[in-house]
């Protein structure tokens, strides 16, 4: 999902190693490895009417901080490697009878956030929860409650101006968004110390008057993986190839926490491309032999290969209005990915666009879907994930012999 990174993360580097346990001669058996894998499902969404395409979902459990029994498991949370932080729909939490404590600023005002995505902006309070995924727990993690009920402070005029508020289930086609991008916080230094404070975090009085303010990085909406005890340097998204050229009704894969921290998440020594990312989370891609590279990222929250190409026709009828409808399909294309900084891997990726009007009507997972007419960057969306293991290394965290932020496949 296209997202906005406002600042450079300022954090101390962390070197990670797998827990070795006690030696065999000590009389103690080594502890069992942490369960670090959750199911990843591509289907049509939380309800039969959602009709989502190329959405990968996980189930997330959130609990009152320090209370292992006051919890709610939320299904159909969209995995989004192009954003950072957990965001849950207020009405979905309410249906589970769970009320999370909200963050307050130094003046006792509630902290609310307006975060921008490609399709609009989310609005709602920052809350605190223990976040559980598989056997991993991120204690006291700041997250956003997307206020689809309107029961909280109203959004300021700057939030949604010229765009759309996308707080409800219908906006994302999900009960929430799990942002596992390559940074620890969703805004970073620019929201911690900028003058004036950007219109992202707000302190809101009881009367509903909201004023933009700085929020320390530790209190910003956070990538839950960074709060895990050990498997906290990144994630692996592992989805199989599609079985049908015109789309699969569902697809099952896995989301693995940690890279090189357990026996099930090793980074291969050979046969892999590592692409370093810059302070905005991008590497570069040169599309189809163009003269200039574009900022690029690998984003499971985008449903298609997204890039600008005025020579490819756009669908103007049917369910895929606005997507590319190549006159002859499959239309072969390519782009050359180049990493940034020390992780300056280079890889030419061949791909093809299909005509989406040929897809089966009930398909949830489809390859070859393209969009992005007029876009000034290149996004490797969900079709890129099918049949690949995608590794995302978090900024300032050690991954093998290198340091994030990085993408690898």
PyMOL commands that set and color helices and strands:
alter all, ss='L'
color gray80, all
select helices_A, chain A and resi 24-26+90-95+169-172+189-193+217-219+224-227+318-320+356-358+382-384
alter helices_A, ss='H'
color red, helices_A
select strands_A, chain A and resi 37-42+56-63+71-80+84-89+101-102+110-117+120-133+136-146+176-180+201-204+210-212+234-238+251-257+274-276+283-287+294-298+305-306+331-338+346-353+370-371+378-380+389-393+398-399+402-403+406-408
alter strands_A, ss='S'
color yellow, strands_A
deselect
rebuild
show_as cartoon
